[in-house]
Amino acid sequence: MRSVPDASKQQAFALFQQGALDASQQLTQQLLRAEANDGQLWLLNGLIHAKKSQFPEAEASLKRSLQQHKTYQALLSLGQVYLLTQAMDKAEHALQQATECQPSTHEARITLGNLYANQGKFTQALEVYQWLEQHGQADAGLYGNMALTLEMLRQDDAARAAAAKAISLAPQQAMANLVLARLDRKSKNAPASIQRLQQAAAAHPNSIDGANLLGELGHALDHAAEYSDAFAAFQRANLIWQAVARGAPYGKDFYLRRIENLRQVFATPKATPATDTTGEQLIFFVGFPRSGTTLVEEILCTRPHIVTTQEEPLITNLITQLTDGQPNSEAYPGVLSDWTEPQRTELRKQYISELQRVTGTRTAGTLYIDKLPLNIIDAGFIHQLFPAARFLVALRDPRDVCLSCFMQSFRLNSAMIHFLDIEDTARFYAAAMSLWNHYKAVLTNLQHLEYRYEDLIVDFDGTSKRILEFVGAEWTPETRMFHEQAGTRVVNTPSYIDVASPLYSRAMGRWQHYAKQIGPIETILQPFIEQFGYSKARQG
């Protein structure tokens, strides 16, 4: 092989920087044929593929670059590719390596801090932000992210101070205004919250920051009983997210296809013999998002021998392993057709190891609650892996569930993309809950308990006793004080504000305030409204 002239490499990079991706790619690949061990060319090839959303090719090229030289830019770019493909553990590892490779360069560290925050690792995120502040890298954006992280850690005074620093540098800084508005909402100052959000959203039109501000504005208007304006704010936010989603490496049909394929894989009755008892201490807490699972998680955590995963995607990670490490792979669930017992055994070991790492406990007698609502879609897979495990299933009025999903600013992924349109939300709900009904019919030894969120609100003692008895825990009067403990725990769900409060009923029947707006989805949801006991006649 002959060496590649520097001028040719410079031309390839210049074409990339000019946005001439095809020309840059053609030249880069021509140069790689002359010198296949050039790390800079493999880096550029990876950057081009990433820019074209060709993520498997980008990952492979960046890894080839790192085989030649362990460079900061290749590690940072690989971490960003993993972020875009939702491979969060790999992203974290690559970004950590980048910060070690070049400690004085801060883009990787900022990205790592934001990754921690998005994963709910708020303490780690705060440490990164504070490091950056101490090393002279504080700007309005950093203080805004710090404020949001502190608010999630329930350090409201510190959050307000960090937000004020951001505002002093940039009065329209989005996250700082969002945090200050949220703190106003917490303190029951709805007018101030609404006014701040309206002004800040107007300063960030058609942007992700604007979408976040509009979503928070919707919640402030909802609390102020201005329902029509609230729904309009949520719609405007979701229209922005829809535009963002058009560039995502997945579509709305991904999960709908997976659900149908799972129905086919589990087409006939299956009684999975409980030959493996590993799952006896496992309870998979599932449902549809926004069904009130966070409330029950806090109730369960009042028992000292119960620990929860706090929505770590442990099952999702196992599925990714089954499909050669590719997130969102179409190979699942087809791979289950030739799934071997040695594979099951190995996956059980890996799952238990990760479970104990995430929860920080190996104590005998511990009950593990793996809480991730949409694991309901993979209940068949879970049941085959852990036939002795139990399923706790959260139900809530389907109209309230779908409305609440539409109202939340979830991190965009192949599941949450459905919640950007109210009718898409209802169709996804119907598909997921129909699959659960199917599992109940064909998995003949499935151990499960369904409970209704509304029953918990109306009859807390009776319903919480039933739940605790099912998981194998004793009810005590202290259970009623769950909110006191919740105020000391970090809760990484949209319900984190509310679970630290005593029970309230304002979320029951919220859909009635939006009856006109959600009218088109009632037909889709009607079978489940009736099945779960939420018909209009029953509600009275």
N, C-alpha and C positions, 0 to 999 in steps of 0.2 A: 504494500500500500504506500501511496505517496502522501506527504503532509499537505494540508489544506492551506492555501495562502491566507494570511490575515485579512487582506483586502476583500476576499470573497466572503469570509465570515462577517466582516463588518457590513458588507452589502446585504447579507441575509438578515442581520439584526435590524438594519435601517429599514428594510422593507416591512419587517414586522412592526416596528414602531410607527411607520406610516399607515398601518392598517391594511397593507397589501398582503393578506394572509396567504392566498393561494400562491402568489409569486415567491413569497418568503419560504413557504413550505417546499415548493418545487426545487428551489435552489438549495435549501438545507438538506433535503434528501439526496440530491445529486452529490453534495459535498460529503455526506455520510458514506456514500458508496466508495468514495476515495479514501476516507479515514473513519472507520467504524468505531474507533476508540476515543473520539474527540468529545470530552465531557461538555464543552460549551455548546457544541452542535446538538447534542442530545437534550440539553437544557432548552435550547431554542425550539427544538422539535416538540418538546413537551408543552412549552408555552403556547405554541401555535395550536396544538390539539386542544388544550384547555380553552383557548379563546373560541374555538369552534364547537365547544361543548362535547368533544370526543374524549370523555374522561378515562375510559380504560386505556386508550392509546397514550393519553397524557401521563397517566400513572406509570406505564411501562417505560416511556421515554425518560421521565425524570429519575426513575430508578436506575436506568442505564447511565445517566449522567452521574449519579451518586456513586456508582461502581468505579468510575474513573477518579472523581474527586468529590469529597464531602464538602459541598459548598453551602453557604448560607442561602443563596438565592434558590438553589434546587430544593433544599429542605422547606423553605418558606412556600414555594410554589406547590410542592407535594402536599403540604399541610392544607393549603387552600383548595386543592383538588379534592382532598378527602372531605373537607367541609362541604363542598358543593355536592358530593355524593353521599353525605350523611354518615360517613365512616368516622364517627367522632373520636373513638379511641385511637385510631390511626392518626387522625388529624392532631390530636393532643400530643402524641409521641413525636411526630415530625416537627411540630412547632417548638416543643421543648428542646429537641436537638438543635433547631435553628438558633434558639436563644443561647445555647451553650457554645455553639460554633462561633457566634459573633455577638458577645454580650452587650457591646456598646451600640448595636443597631437595634432600633426599637419597634419596627413594624411587626416582627414576629411576636414580640412580647405583648404588644397591644392586641394583636389577633388572638393570642392565647388567653389573655384576660377576658376578652369578649366571648371566647369559646366557653371558658369556665362559667361566665355569667349565664349564657344561654343554656348550659347544662344544669343550672341550679347549684353549681359549686361556688357559692357566693363568697365564702371565706377565702378560697384560693384566688378568686377574681379580685377581691379587695386587696389582697397582698400584692398582686401584680400591679394594680393601679397605684397603690401607695409607693411601691418601688419606683415606678415611673415618675411620680411626683417628686420623690426624694432626689431623683437623678435629673431634675430640671426638664422633664418632658411633659409637664402639666399644661394643658390647654383647655379651652372650653369644652371640647368633646370628652376629654378624659374626666373632667370634673362632673360632666353630665352622667357619664357611665358610672362613676363612683357614687353619685347621688342615688341612682337607681339601685345599685347593689346594696348600699346602706339601707335603703328603704325596704328592700326585700329581706334584709337581716333584722328588720324591725328596730333599727337605730334611727328613729325619725328625726331627732334633733341634729345628729351628724349629717343625715341626708339633706336636711334643709340648709345646713351650712355649706355643704359641697355644692348644692344647686345654686346657692347665692354666689359662690365663687365663679361658677360657669356663667351666670347671668351678668356678672360684673365685667366679664371678658367679651361676652356675646349675648346681648339681651334676648335674642330670639332662639337661643340654643334649645333644641327640641327636647332632649331628655330632661334637662333641668326644669323646663316649664311643665313637662308631663309630671315629674315628681312633685313639684310644688302644687300643681292642681290636684294630684292624688292626695297629698297631705291636707289640702283644704277640704276635699271630699270626706276624708276620714274625720275631720273636725266639724263636720256638718255645715260647712260654709259653701254651699252649692253655688250661689251666685258668683263668688270669686273664682271658683274652679271653672265654671262655664266660661266666664269672660276671658280668663287666661288662655284656655284651650282654644277658644274661637280665634283669638288674636294670633296665637302661635301657629295654629293650623293654616291660617291665611298666609303666613310667612313661609310655609313649606308646601306649596301646592304640588300635587301629583308626584310626591316622593314617599319613600318608606317612612321617613320621619313624619310626614304629613299623615300617612295612614295610621301610625301609632297614636298621634294626637287626636285624630278624628275618632278612633276607637275609644279612647279615654273620654272624649267629649260625649260620645253616645252613652257611656255609663253614668256620667254626671247628669245628663239630661234625663236618663231613666230614673235616677234617684230623685230628681226634681219633679217627677211625674209628667214630664213633657215628652210623651211617648212617640208622637208622630215625628218630632224633630230628632229624637233619639234614633229611631229606625233609619231615618234619612242619613244621619251621621255614620251609622254602621254600614249602610249601603255605599256611601262615598269612600269609606276606608277600604271596603272589600273590592271596590272597582279598581283601586290602586293596586291592591294585592293581586288581583286577576292579571293586570298588566305585567307585574313582576313574574307571576307564575308561568307566563308564556315562554319564558326562557329557561324554565326548570327542566332537568333531565328525566322527567316523569310526567304523566298526565292523569286525569281524573279516572281513566278507565283501568289503571293498573290494579287498584284494590278490587274493583268490581270484577275483573277477570279472575283475580286470585280467589275471591269468594266463590265464584262459580266453579272454578277448578277444584277447590276444597270440597264442595258439595259432590263432585264427581268421584274424587278419591275416597270419600266416606259415603258412598252411595248406598251401601247395604249395611244391615245391622252388624255391629262389631262388639263383642264382649271381650275386652282386653283383660286377660287373666292377671291378677295382681301378684305376679311372680316376683316382682321387685318392690320392696317396701320402702325404698328411699324416700318416696313422697309422702309418707304418713304425717310428717311434720310440716307439709307444705299446703298452704291455702292460696290459690290463685284468685285474686280479687279483680273481677272483670265487670264489664257493662259497656255502655256507650259513653263517650266523653260527656261531661257535664251532667252526670246522673247522681251526683252527690257522694262520690267515693271518698273524697278528701275528708268529709265530715266523719264518715265511719272509720277511716284510717286513724283519725285522732282519737276516736272512742276506743279502738282496739289498742292503741298505744298507751292507754291508761293501765294496762296489765303489764307488769314488769317482765314477764317471760315471752312477750310478743314483740317481734321486731318487723319492720317493713322495709321494702326496697326503695320506697319513695320514687316510683316510676322509672327506675333504671331499666333499660330495654334488654333484660337478660335473655328472654326468649327470642327476641328479634336478632340478637347477636348469635344465638345458636343456629337460627335459620340461615343467617349469612354464612356461617361456617359450612353448613350443608351444601351451599351453592358456591363453593370455591371462593368464598370471601367477597362475593359481589352483592352489595346492598341492592334491594329492589330487583333481584333476579327473577326472571320468569321461570327458572328451573324448578322452583318450589311452587306447588306441593308435589309435582311429578316425581321428584327424587324419593318420595316416601314409598313409592311402589316397590323399590328394591332395597329398602332400608334394612340393614342387618342388625342382629342383636349385639354384636360387638360394637357397632356404631352407636347404638342406644346406650350401651354401658359407658362408652367413652364420653358421650355428650352429657350423661348424668353426672359423671365425675367433674367435667368442666363446669357444668351449671352450679353444682354444689360449691365448688371452689370459689366461683365468682359471687355466689350468694353470700357466702361467709365473708368474703372480702368487702362486699358492698355494705353489709349490715354490721360488720365488725364483731361478729360473735360466732363462737363454735360451741357454746354451752349446751350440755345435754338438757333436754326438756324444753328447749326453745321452740316456739312456733314461728314459722317464717311466713309472712304475708307478702307474696309477690303481687304488688298492685300496679297494674297497667291496664286501663279499661279496654283498649282495643285488642288485648290478648284474647278476648272473647272470639275473635275470628280464628285464632289458632288453637282453640280448645281441643280439637281432634288430635293435633300434633302433640299438645301437652299431655293429653290423656294417654296416648300411646307411650310417651316417654316416662310418665309418672302415673301409672294406673291407680296408685293408692292415694293420690292427691285429691283435694277437694276444691270445689269452685264456689265462691261467694259471688252472687250476681246482683248488681245494683240495677234497680228499675226506677224510672221516674216518668211522669206524664210525657209521652213522646213529643208533644207540642212544645213543652217547656225545654226539653232536651235540645231539640233542633234549633229553637230560638236562641238558647244560650250558646250553642256552638257557633251560630252565625254572629253573635255579639262579641265573641272572644277574639283576641289577637294572638292566635297560636303561631308558633314557629312553623314556617311553611315546610311541609314535607308531603310525601305521596299520600298520606291519609288526610292531613289537615287541609289540603287543597280543595277538598269537597265543601268546606265550610264557608267558602267565599260567595256562595249563592244559596239562597234558602231552599230552593227546590232540589239542588244537588245534595244539600245536607239531608233532606228527607229521604231521597233515594238511597243514599249511603246508609242511613239508619235502617231503612227497610231491608236492604241487602244483608247487613250485619246481623240484625235480630232474626231474620228468617233463617240464616245459617245456624244461629244458636238454637232455634226451634228444631232444626234438622238434626243437630248434634244430639239433642235430648231424645230424639226418636231412634237414632241408630247406635248411640253409645250406651248400651243397655245397662252397664254398671257404673254410670257416671254419677258421682256423689256431688250434689249441688244444693244450694239454698238460694232462692230468690227473695229479695225483700224490696219494699217500695219506700222511696225517700219520704213520701208524704206520710206514711205510717209512722216513720221515725219521728217526724215533727209532731204529729198528733198524739202518738202514744210512745213516748221516748222509752220509758222503762220496759214496756212489754216487747217492743221491737228490738231494742238493744240487748235484752236478755236472750231473745231468740238467736240473734247473731252471735253473741258470745258463746252460747251453748253449742252452736254448730261448729265453731272453730275450736272448741275445747277449753274455754276459759270461764271463770266464775264471775258473775255480775255482783257488784257491790254498789252501795249508794254513791261512792266516790266517782263512779262512772259519769254521773251527772255533771261533774266539774271538769269534763274533758277540755273545755275551752281555756281553763287556766294553764294547763300544760301546753296546749297548742300555742299560747302566746309566747312560749319560750323556745319553740322549735322552728326551724327554717322549713317552710312549706313551699315547694316549687311547683305550684299549680295556680291557675287563675283564682282559686278560692282562698288564697293565703290571707286576704284581709278578713274574710268573714269567719273562718274557722276559729279565730281567737275570740269570738263573741259568743254569748249564750245563744241558744236556739232561737230562730226567728222564722216567721211564716211568709215573709214578703215574696220569696221566690216561688211559692206554691201558686199555681194558676197565673203566673206572670203573662202567659200567652194571651190571656183574655184582654190585656191592654193593647195587644197587637193583633187582635183577631182579624182585622181587615187586611193587614200586611201579610199574614201567614195563611190566609184563606186558601191559596192554591195548593198547599201541601196537606190539607186535611184528608183528602181522598187517599193520598199515598200512605198516610199514617193510620187511617181508620182501623185496619185489622189489628194493629197493635194497641190502639186506644181501647178497643173492646177487649182484647185478650188480657191486658194488664189491669183492666178494671177502671178505665178512665173515660168511659162513655159519658155523654152529657147527662143522661138519665141518672147514672150513678153519682155524678158530681152534685146533682141537684142545684 
